Amino acid sequence: MNGRQLDRRVTIERATMIDDGFGQVESWAPLVTTWASKRDVSDAERIRAGSVSAEITTRFRLRWRSVIATVTPKDRLVHEGRVYNIFSVKEIGRREGVEITGAARAE
């Protein structure tokens, strides 16, 4: 992977359960913050129940690290304040990198 292309700072977050005094609630905790490349793949607009929603599908490429190799679609990726729900994680080469595809609401 070309390091010059990794020009975006991203954080991968993992869901954790915490006790807020009233019971268990889901909270997101940072798993790793790293550099990545970003490529928007598509955007879509849908009409559901009388409201319009827009979604952007994006691919991020990151250098392979053991902690990044544990990322699954249960995690999420945050870039510049936008939250991407992960739906695909693929290894690039033999431990060269990881490609994460996710979707975020367009604001």
C-alpha positions as CSV (number, residue, x, y, z in Angstrom):
1,M,0.0,0.0,0.0
2,N,1.2,3.5,-0.9
3,G,1.5,5.5,2.3
4,R,0.9,8.8,0.5
5,Q,-2.6,7.7,-0.4
6,L,-3.4,7.2,3.3
7,D,-4.4,10.8,3.9
8,R,-7.6,10.5,6.0
9,R,-7.7,10.1,9.8
10,V,-10.4,7.5,10.8
11,T,-11.5,5.9,14.0
12,I,-13.0,2.5,14.3
13,E,-15.4,2.1,17.2
14,R,-16.7,-1.1,18.9
15,A,-20.0,-1.4,20.7
16,T,-19.7,-2.0,24.4
17,M,-22.2,-2.5,27.2
18,I,-22.0,-0.2,30.2
19,D,-24.1,0.1,33.3
20,D,-25.6,3.6,33.6
21,G,-27.1,2.9,37.0
22,F,-30.5,2.0,35.5
23,G,-29.3,-1.0,33.5
24,Q,-27.1,-2.0,30.6
25,V,-26.9,0.4,27.7
26,E,-24.9,0.2,24.5
27,S,-22.0,2.7,24.1
28,W,-19.4,3.1,21.4
29,A,-15.7,3.0,22.4
30,P,-12.7,3.7,20.1
31,L,-10.9,0.6,19.0
32,V,-8.2,2.2,16.9
33,T,-7.4,5.5,15.2
34,T,-5.4,5.3,12.1
35,W,-4.7,6.7,8.6
36,A,-6.8,5.5,5.6
37,S,-7.6,6.3,2.0
38,K,-11.2,7.1,1.1
39,R,-13.2,6.6,-2.0
40,D,-16.9,7.3,-2.4
41,V,-18.5,4.4,-4.3
42,S,-22.1,5.5,-4.6
43,D,-24.9,7.6,-3.2
44,A,-28.6,6.8,-3.0
45,E,-31.7,8.6,-2.1
46,R,-34.8,6.8,-0.9
47,I,-38.3,7.7,0.1
48,R,-39.6,5.8,3.1
49,A,-42.8,6.5,4.9
50,G,-43.1,10.0,3.5
51,S,-39.5,11.1,4.3
52,V,-36.5,11.3,2.2
53,S,-33.2,9.7,3.3
54,A,-29.8,9.8,1.5
55,E,-26.9,7.4,2.0
56,I,-23.3,7.4,0.8
57,T,-21.4,4.2,0.3
58,T,-17.6,4.6,0.8
59,R,-14.5,2.3,0.7
60,F,-11.7,2.9,3.1
61,R,-8.3,1.2,2.8
62,L,-6.1,0.9,5.8
63,R,-2.7,-0.8,6.5
64,W,-3.0,-4.2,8.0
65,R,-2.6,-4.4,11.8
66,S,-3.6,-7.1,14.1
67,V,-6.2,-4.9,15.8
68,I,-7.7,-3.9,12.4
69,A,-7.9,-7.5,11.4
70,T,-10.5,-8.0,14.2
71,V,-12.9,-5.4,12.6
72,T,-16.4,-6.8,11.7
73,P,-19.7,-5.4,10.5
74,K,-20.7,-5.1,14.1
75,D,-18.2,-2.2,14.4
76,R,-18.5,1.2,12.9
77,L,-16.0,3.7,11.3
78,V,-16.0,7.5,12.0
79,H,-14.4,10.0,9.6
80,E,-14.7,13.8,10.0
81,G,-17.7,13.4,12.4
82,R,-19.7,11.2,10.0
83,V,-20.5,7.6,11.2
84,Y,-20.2,4.8,8.6
85,N,-22.0,1.5,9.4
86,I,-19.6,-1.2,8.2
87,F,-21.0,-3.9,5.9
88,S,-17.9,-5.4,4.4
89,V,-14.3,-6.0,5.6
90,K,-11.8,-7.6,3.2
91,E,-8.1,-8.3,3.5
92,I,-5.9,-6.9,0.7
93,G,-3.1,-9.1,-0.3
94,R,-1.4,-11.2,2.4
95,R,-1.6,-8.9,5.4
96,E,-0.9,-5.8,3.3
97,G,-4.1,-3.9,4.1
98,V,-7.8,-4.0,4.9
99,E,-10.6,-2.6,2.8
100,I,-13.7,-1.5,4.7
101,T,-16.9,-0.6,2.9
102,G,-19.5,1.3,4.9
103,A,-22.5,3.5,4.5
104,A,-23.3,6.8,6.1
105,R,-26.3,9.1,6.1
106,A,-25.8,12.1,3.8
107,E,-26.6,15.3,5.6
